[in-house]
Amino acid sequence: MKVVQLLPALNSGGVERGTLDLARALIEAGHESIVISNGGRLVEQLEQEGSRHIALPIHKKSLSSLRQVRPLRAQIEALRPDILHVRSRMPAWLTYLAWRKLPRGSRPRLVSTAHGLYSINRYSAIMARAERVIAISECVQKYLSEHYTRYLQSPPELIYRGVNTDEFYPDLPLPPNWRTTVENEFPALRGKRWLLMPGRLTRWKGHQTFLELMAQLAEKDTELHGVIVGGAEPNKEHYADELKAKACELGIASRVTFTGQRSDIRYWYRASALVFNLSQRPEPFGRTVIEAAAIGTPVIGYNLGGPAESLRACFPQGLVEFGQPKQLLDTSLALLNSDVRPQLSDAFTLATQVQSTLSLYQSLLHSD
């Protein structure tokens, strides 16, 4: 097969990681992989792993982007792919407008992946108009079915995002001197049990709740230390300062470390006693949950959205009801004193995700 994936850019994030994972798997399986985006820092990795990248400005949420429909149609006609796979709303609109003018008998098949719980409007409805629609979790599948039934050609197909178990696996060894190097960079971590809060610094991710929890835990165990791994979004750097001020206000400035963005997150999972996902609203998926579970580190999260699905499958002991701080504290203390460990479900492995996606492609190519 020749597969073209389309997304706004290749910088960072779950959509980008999913694109690279599938591109790599396509190449390994002997297929041809092409990605069209506005470019970004992950292009080099994509091309090193055997895919081709075509740069087109299909990322801007603007009427001016409609000028890209004709160049995109020309690219599709030149490439003659079997599958067009769109992963974001603006690229999906441009692709749909380019695709529908192609001869019905020779045009590629059109697939979309709904990565989010999109706002309910005609702009978002484009994600439901592909010939086949992939939902990355049950909550996304239900959301699409409830709000976009009139656009769906068939029920959304559930294919969970998957962990690469060659990178995330039980008893992953830490590189030589990794912990020493980290503790030299962040001396407050030395000799402590780490409680990890991974994820970009965004208000609804629950960092303030994590700090309040750390203030309670700090009174009970002097060996516990909170670690917040993740950077602030562009133009939102002030939020990191707010969180540090909050830690000072709670009297735990010396008990919490902010590392900023890191590329070695799997080792932080491995070295930590607990991992937290405390999003304050339903997320479409919970990648940090399944990455921690794959390594075998206990993970705690709210019974909300996609992260709850991952926890129910891999580590139900870590489920906490939203808005129940005492249950959050009690669960944290219980797991700190327990030997119970998560076990990654096969449904959340990259191998399953890839096989399910390739099977969907094949079934679409062989359908009328």
FIVO-68341 format. One record per atom (N, C-alpha, C): x, y, z. Coordinates in steps of 0.001 Angstrom, whole numbers, plus 500000, padded with zeros to 6 digits. Example, Ala and Ser with C-alpha at 12.3 -4.5 7.8 and 13.67 -1.06 7.14 Angstrom:
REM FIVO-68341
513190494310507800512300495500507800513200496700507800512850497750507080513670498940507140512900500030507870
//
This chain:
REM FIVO-68341
500835498807500000500000500000500000500874501248500000500328502287499418500940503611499533499985504455500376500479504910501538499638505614502507500169507028502707499269508002502609499611509402502877498874509843504131499627510265505146499040510853506350499158512376506257498122513081506726498106514535506654497778515121508019498593516064508471498399516726509749499017518123509685498713519002510637499183520387510513500698520525510480501392519909511438502846520086511537503429518890512276504761518829512312505463517718512963506420518272514015505856518771515109506697519297516175506665518396517406505554518375518129505435517499519296503967517264519577503672516233520370502290515961520733501864514564520357500697514175520867500201512820520649499858512533519203499280513496518492498948513289517079500222513054516276501234513873516553502509513751515826503183512414516133503156512022517399503784510756517763503070509585517092501734509653517064500968508601516396501267508518514918501482509679514298501818509713512873503163509039512619504150509378513432505484508780513270505460507282513549504720506890514582504641505458514919504067504656513754502976505155513166502357504437512052503255504462510826503892505603510563504796505705509410505918504682509518506502504568510702507585503603510918507091502181510700505905501884511217505349500540511082505027500214509623504540501190508873504263500974507447505529500578506703506606501302506971507885501003506313508362499602506691508274499290507983508730497969508455507918496845507828506662497120507499505798496098506899505895496068505371506770496911504795506986496887503355506082497787502548505360498675503220504489499616502518505226500930502257504596501820501515505183503128501245504482504168502101505258504987502795504716505954503746505110507373503352504105508246503268504314509654502947503527510484503960504112511582504410503430512491505323503445513882504714502271514518504717502160515904504256501826516779505462502665517801505703502425518739506803503189520023506507503074520962507424503827522213507288505267522059507746505650520872508183507025520634508625507165520733510129508400520724510603508655520774512037509865519948512415510159519923513709511406519321514158511431517798514038510263517163513846510238515700513743510384515200512303510492516126511348510634515716509943511901514896509748512982515335510383514255514622510219514134513173510673513514512953511837513332511587512324512441510790511373511350511398510925510441510733509993511185510227508768512015511086508186512728510719506960513829509707507234514482509817508388515511508833508740514910507440508887513648507377509271512986506086509472512331505557508203512555506254507074512177505689505785510981506296505092510298507238505741509143507876505109509582509098504311508676509542503459508898510768502689508026511873503271508566513077503339507784514212503812507593515230502697506377515728502555506065516780501591505536517975502385506193519112502230505821520309502976504756521102502227503601521262502862502535522128502361501931522860503554501610524146503423501034524891504543499546524581504740499274523413505294497886522965505477497465523097506945498149523980507671497979524056509116497159525242509604497058526297508816496440527533509313494917527438509326494326527780510479492860527822510578492379529160510022492394529237508702492074530495508025491477530195506667490603531083506208490037530916504862491115530950503790492228531616504079493321531674503096493895530291502815493687529342503742494192527983503529493486527278502373492318527777501974491612527164500844492436527237499564493405528148499524494295528201498354495142526933498217495215526152499283496021524928499242495270523740498666493968523895498409493192522754497898493725522303496549493957523241495637494424522871494302495829522250494327496825522867495021498135522208495105498063520832495764497186520691496763497057519397497430496455518365496484495453518774495712494867517845494736495914517410493719496760518341493290497828518006492334498803516999492944499130517162494240500013516209494916499371514824494974498087514785495306497398513499495396497369512811494030497100513580492984497078513003491630498447512489491232499502513198491623500866512766491273501286511542492078500902511504493344501328510407494221500528509129493979499248509288493648498330508157493446498381507169494625498115507660495836498141506765496996496924505866497047497026504823497855495868503969498115495000504550499225495649505160500222494955505659501409495374507096501689494394507946501975494632509258502564494122509195504006494989509513504958494628509401506371494818510762507027493701511416507369493747512764507950493609512681509471494321513596510174494400513506511629494071514815512344493598515818511601493307517103512218492314517851511328491602518796511890490442519360511193490799520181509943491734521104510042492038521903508849492621521038507723493629520200507984494076519300506919492956518404506390492032518018507271490916517171506836490013517916505863489712519187506149488897519978505230489572520122503868490844520483503885491556520694502621491649519396501827491902518305502530491998517002501870490647516590501298489585516782502070488243516403501611487859517193500356488124518492500359487785519326499206488596518949497974489846518557498204490690518110497082490251516736496584489930515864497508489628514451497213488298514289496485487276515041496899485941514793496348485830515182494873486750515991494355486733516371492940487499515382492056488138514395492676488856513380491900487868512357491359488186511698490246487288510674489692486995509588490726485726509301490946485339508364491994486005506997491843486164506547490613486703505204490404488187505073490665488917506168490670490372506081490816490916506836492025490052507490492778490587508264493899490926507343495075491850507786495943492225506963497101491088506873498101491196505912499008490205505799500082490570506780501200489549507313501869489743508388502830489426507913504253490418508068505145490305507647506541490605508854507426489917508958508546490257509986509537490444509337510903491280509958511723491371509586513132490939510778513961489917510577514789489459511620515705490277511505516985491178512453517171492076512439518327491514513208519515490363513887519329489881514730520407488374514763520516487912515408521586486484515659521806486216517059521262486072517140519958486024518423519273484757519201519615484854520533519507483671521373519660482624520942518629481361521070518999480278520559518149479852521642517170480336521555515959479986522515514913480326521916513552480005522632512490480235522114511145481722521979510837482524522872511403483974522794511182484519521460511697484113521077512894484594519818513477484000518595512792482817518751512204482125517608511602482929516954510496483919517660509958484719517095508870485413515805509293485724515677510578486415514469511046485520513235510948484204513451510812483264512333510708482880512029509264483413512778508308482954512635506929483830511709506079484886511176506663485726510228505925484952508922505691485494508094504791484835506806504518484907505882505734485993505954506464486117505243507734486684506208508769486147506139509977486578507025511058487101506177512211488301506500512665488911505825513811488730506702515050488250506111516133488167506793517429489261506216518328489983507101519048491138506638519824490764506133521214489477506218521572489016505698522856487504505524522788486966504816523765485513504630523807484797505961523995485381506861524784484686508136525019484651508972523744485694508907522910485672509603521617484673508921520682484653507593520679483719506830519847482276507210520185481954507257521482480606507616521927480283509063521553481237509952521720481062511378521423480735511577519948481486510902519081481231511002517635479843510462517293479511509321517872478223508691517565477049509546518041477240510247519147476163511074519692475972512377518913477087512974518491477017514336517961477167514441516433477682513384515796477961513489514360477373512331513553476283511761514051475657510613513384475321510914511926474841512108511653474387512446510290475521512447509281476756512569509746477903512623508831478603511268508692478451510399509659479183509130509665478629508169508613479526507585507826479112506586506843478997505198507469479695505008508590479613503760509353480022504093510786479706503223511746480082503525513129481594503721513265482038504658514093483480504846514292484120503562514808485312503285514334486018502072514750486992502412515873486881501694516977487739501941518134489114501316517919490144502146517881491534501676517858492305502536518855492625501956520003493350502705521019494740503096520520495239504245521022496659504566520820497467503513521565498645503194521048499418502114521638500816502518522058501322501845523080502683502059523564503632501170522772504778501735522414505840500947521783506525500144522889506241498859522955506761498030524041508234497665523858508842498120522772510300498015522654510979499133523449510231500206523732510778501334524482510261501392525915509007500987526109508382501023527432508035499587527822508739499043528795508491497657529188508879497469530654508352496412531292508632496204532712510129496067532978510549496618534093511954496543534515512908497160533492512440498199532796513321498951531914514546499405532707515758499060532267516936499470533038517252500950532826517648501604533904518109502985533781519510502993533176519808503940532288521161504020531720522181504231532837523416503783532609524466503997533614524572505481533991524610505740535282524786507100535812523613508040535529522486507502534991521357508395534690520861509089535957520637508299537008520090508899538235521093509868538860522359509522538832523377510427539385523394511747538636523305511658537305523299512870536485522083513738536800520915513093536908519684513823537210519771514475538595520284513735539577520365514275540934521413515376541044522417515341540183523366516454540143522708517707539575521806517496538596521094518622537997520015519155538936519372518226539666518299518607540599518614517987541970519484518629542750519970518032544005518867517684545007517719518370544941516642518086545898516075516677545736516347516039544582515813514696544329516637513605545009517828513945545446518754512931545960518195512246547207518147510915547134517723510132548293516236510150548572515413510614547627513975510716547841513201509686547021511932509488547411510993508712546588510224509705545726510270509509544424509712510493543507508250510197543202507422511240543239506038511162542785505945512032541542505616511413540415505778512048539108504463512570538554504493513820538101503354514437537417503836514864536033503661513996535009504123514342533663503038515068532863503450515874531903502484516556531037502778518038530941502393518616529805502660520037529604501924520875530646502491522042530939501940522907531976500744523683531430499578523105531633498307523700531196497353523647532386496523524673532547495698524788533750494845523558534029494266522974533004493312521891533254493983520534533464495332520495533421496033519222533625496096518792535089495782519713536006495686519309537405496940519490538242497848520359537810499085520549538571498820521145539956497830522033540055497529522632541363497020521557542329496208520651541824495743519539542657496921518694543123497868518466542221499059517684542572499844518380543694499996519694543604500722520433544643499990520344545983498670520456545964497896520333547199498046518941547800498069517921546937498296516551547403499688516416548023500688516997547359502063516913547876502170517584549251501433518656549457501468519331550758500951518398551856499928517610551535499397516657552511500365515492552734500941514993551633501860513860551741503150514254552449503584515490552248504839515948552851504759515912554377503551516081554918503375516033556375503499514612556909503261513640556042503220512245556477504521511493556224505322511953555233506539511215554868507572512193554322508662512356555039509691513320554629510497512847553421510340511571553059511119511039551933510440511257550583509205511725550580508476511888549322508798513235548682508965513208547356509315514434546624508539514475545306507847515571545058507082515721543828507951516169542667507707515593541497508461515945540289507468516277539182507521517511538690506656517946537594507497518026536334507236517101535414507996517023534158507128517525533021507550518586532363506797519138531244507042520631531134506938521127529926507165522539529694505851523285529518505936524603529623504756525443529398504507525608527910503243525798527544502909526059526154503408527456525771503654527697524477504101529026524042503152530117524548503746531197525016503010532360525539502278532080526847502557530921527465501924530611528745502963530281529815504173530817529630505256530536530570504927531034531976504048532050532059503689532599533369503008531561534253502409530525533647501725529519534457502724528733535301503919528488534770504960527821535557505297528653536790505365529973536624505642530850537768504509530788538789503271530708538310502128530586539220502220529308540055502610528206539401502709526932540115503824526972541157504934527592540809506031527704541775505619528582542955504862529648542670504350530495543758503383529708544637502578528855544021501638528015544765502390527056545694503477526482545189504292525577546007504871526325547207505305527556546985505820528375548093504710528661549108503544529003548607502394529305549471502035528106550338502151526905549779501826525670550504502974525208551399504111525887551303505264525530552125506016524308551644505903523990550355506562522780549829507510523097548670508013524332548604508902524704547499510119523783547423510587523322548584511761522439548596511393520981548389510083520690548288509620519302548162509072519003546771509172519986545865508691519798544494509740520335543525510044519566542496511012519967541474510323520102540130510586521203539445510091521436538084511256521193537133511140520185536284512272519833535408512202520498534044511032521024533656510855521486532281510670520296531351510675520577530053510483519524529050511669518566529050511406517264528973512461516244528959512203515258527828513289514727527290513165513710526233513374512305526790513618512189528097513910510889528722512791510467529670511550510755529282510423510548530184510297509099530636510662508138529807510469506743530210511315506391531431512479507019531555513320506743532723512755507404533981512083508541533812511419509161534954510278508278535453509519507680534514508485506714534922509123505588535741510215505069535228510859503903535848511387504230537240511897505445537421512538505805538680511560506303539736510299506474539361509319507056540279508531505982541024508042506367542218507227505449543012505775505452542551505284506624542134503919506765541628503916507767540480502955507581539548502733508529538458501282509002538556501058510301538260499717510872538382499246511461537054497950511235536764497255511910535672496003512518536295496006513844536492494945514495537267494192515533536449493988515256535172493278516200534304491912516528534881491571517816534838490346518302535466489127518185534561489295517739533349488179517529532432488470516269531621487443515651531043487680514407530298488653514616529138489691513821529118490633513836528002490264512707527043490548512881525748490219511815524805491026510543525021492227510696525575493079509522525787494040509836526921494690508807527453495636509017528553496959508339528291497778508956527442499037508306527064499962508121528263500010509084529180500905508922530331500500507714531171499199507416531201498719506265531962499277504970531381499172504804530074499601503525529499501123503428529413501811504553529292503283504493529293503792504059530670503230504632531730503618504224533083503250502765533333502052502373532877501610500990533068502521500015532346502975500386531154503853499508530380505157499233531117505632500230531856506883500083532596506653499403533938505400499455534419505074498771535661505056499671536880504995500978536674504923501910537792503461502223538098503036502112539355501636502410539697501251503829539275500043503964538730499588505245538218498196505529538756497974506788539129496714507217539721496068508248538813494763508105538584494057509065537745492571509091538076491908510131537605490485510283537856489662509369536955488473509064537439487529508244536682486797509138535669487591509687534730487094510607533709487701510261532353486887510183531305487367510127529933488317508990529610489208509269528651490128508252528153491081507694529195491685508531530068492576507965531081491906506914531950490622507103532250489905506121533064489783504785532339489571504827531006489510503578530228490822502816530342491930503554530221493251502927530310493463502330531699493074503065532744493246502572534103492377501347534369491135501381533911490257500221534133490853498964533517491518499115532369492092497957531671493424497520532254494211498479532761495596498174533137495883498253534633495116499099535352495422499290536775494230499927537495493147499173537672491947499748538302492188500224539735493258499715540366493568500152541741493904501637541800494264502228540646494649503630540629493519504589540312492295504087540137491159504955539807490657505714541039490457507013540872489953507879541943488809508713541368487752508913542136486645509746541674487058511216541669486653511909540632487011513323540495486402514143541640487190515097542154486677515965543205486627515315544575487440514263544780487489513566546067488927513588546596489366514710547166490763514825547599491170513800548658490237513437549542490595512436550559490850511077549916490022510714548910490245509441548218491578509475547464491909510625546890493193510765546190494348510558547161494263511173548333495308511017549347495388509572549834494253508994550155494239507618550681494771506628549655494390506800548392494872505895547337496384506032547159496867507263547220498318507491547098499065506795548227498598506966549442499268506344550591499210504819550506498052504307550094497904502847549998498865502269548965498975502918547797499836502388546744501314502557547080501652503582547847503042503761548274503489502622549187502519501970549818502828500877550736502387499522550197502256499442548870501763498208548242502753497723547182502722496434546951503562495845545891502784495641544597501501496032544561500694495816543365501232496671542220501248496104541013501809496783539856500856496659538661500833497672537795499980497593536605500514496599535583499626496155534723500006495289533613499324495806532357500116496138531355499575496739530134498708495742529376497497496162529045496612495343528215497104495352526769496948494230526069497359494140524660496674495192523794495474495604524201494725496591523408495451497923523332496382498166524263497081499448524331498535499355523881498864498354523076500212498243522532500247498803521114501399499296520725501558499833519382501344498736518337501780497524518654501613496424517699500136496201517372499279496250518396497837496083518179497272497260517395497690498469517747497214499661517046497547499587515554498786499220515258499228499161513859498470498083513099498356496887513698497677495791513017496216496124512755495572496766513717494167497148513555494005498198512459494944499153512398494877500210511382495117499635509992496113498762509860496386498145508560495204497280508108494572496596509048493403495785508707492258496665508223492093497828508867491059498765508417491356499244507001492611499589506727492993500010505372492640498927504352493031497689504654492825496584503716491342496342503467490547496386504539489114496141504372488474497261503526488951498476503687488415499603502917488793499468501443490042499046501209490494498884499808489744497783499077489252496809499841488543495686499222487022495836499275486564497016499714485116497241499764484705498055498550483418498088498289482909498844497150482963500348497425
//
